[in-house]
Each structure stands twice: as C-alpha cells, then as structure tokens.
Amino acid sequence: MPNIKSAKKRVLVNSKKAAINKSEKSEVKTYIKNLNALLDAGKVEEAEKAFPATMAAIDKAVTKNIFAKNTAANKKSGLAKKLNALKASK
C-alpha cells in the first residue's frame, strides 16, 4: 500500500477506471454474443436489426480506448462476414 497521498489517490482512481472499463468491455461482449447467437440460430432478419447496434457498441468502445482500432475492425469484419454468409445461404 502506498504511503504518499498522490500514490494513494492513483490507486483509487485506477481501480475505479478499471471497473468502468471492465463494465464497458462486458457490455460489448454481450452485444457480440447476442448477435452470434442470432446468427447461429439462422435468424437473419433479427440479426440484421441487431447488427447496427453491435457495430455502434464496438465503435464506442474504440473511442473510449476499451478496444484498439484493429481489434475492433477484426471483430466487426468477422461479424459482417458471418452475417453476409448467412444471407447468401438463404
């Protein structure tokens, strides 16, 4: 445990920020999980409705530095590929 006042404050601030970041990351993962569940179930129309919200959540996470730009791009690309493959098969 730090003894200096500023170091004590850093510990508190860092723990609060870590909790916020964890919450934001969890929210994005939930969006992705729900979209993947719709895609796996073959529900194209519902997946198309959920797709923009998922993309927006990923983009918001990038602006808040929760995900790196390339990580977000990879996630978005993979989800788009799955959706387009499902559309093509129907």
N, C-alpha and C positions, 0 to 999 in steps of 0.2 A: 504494500500500500504506500502511495507517495506521501511525502511529508510537506512538500511545498504546495501552497494554496492553488497556484495555477495548474500544477500537475494533477491535483485532486479534481479540479474543475474539468480538465481534459478527460479524465476517466469517466466522469458523469456524462459529459456531452457525447463522448464516443459510444457509451453504452446506449444512450437514447437514440443516437443516429443509427446504430447497428440494429436496434429493434425496429425502427421505421423502415430501414432498407429491407430487413427480413420480411416484414409485412407486405411491402410493395412487390417484392420478388415472388412471394407466395401467391399474391393476387394474380400476377401474370401467369404463373404456372397453372393456376386454377382455370383461367381462360383457355390456355392451351390444352389442358386435359379435357375440358368440356368439348372443345372443338374436335379433338382427336376421337372422343367417344362418339360424337355425331358422325364423323367420317367413317369410323369402323362399323357403325350400325348401318351405314348406307343411306342416311337421311340427308340427301343433297340440299333440299330447299332450306331445311333448318340450319345446315352447315353454312350455306350462303348468307343467311341472316346473321349468324354468329361471327362470321369471318371478319367483317369490318371492325367490330368491337374488339376482337382479339388483336388485330393489327394496331388499333389505336392504343391498346394497353401496352403492347410491346414498344411502340414509339414513345409513349410517355415514360416508360422505364428507361429508355435511352436518354431522354432529356434530363432525367433525374440521376443519371450516371449509375443506374442499377445494373444495366447490361452495357457491354461495349457495343459499338456500332456494328461490327462484323458479326458478333454473336446474334444480335437482333436480326440482322439481314439473313443469316443462316436459318434461324427459326422461322422467319416469315416466308422464306423461299421454300423450305420443306413443307410447310402447311399449304402453301399455294399449289405446290406440285401434287400433294395428296388430293386436294380439292379438285384440281383440273383432271387428274386421272380418274377420279370418281365420276365426274361429269361426262368424260369421254366414254366411260364404260356403260353409262346408262342410255 
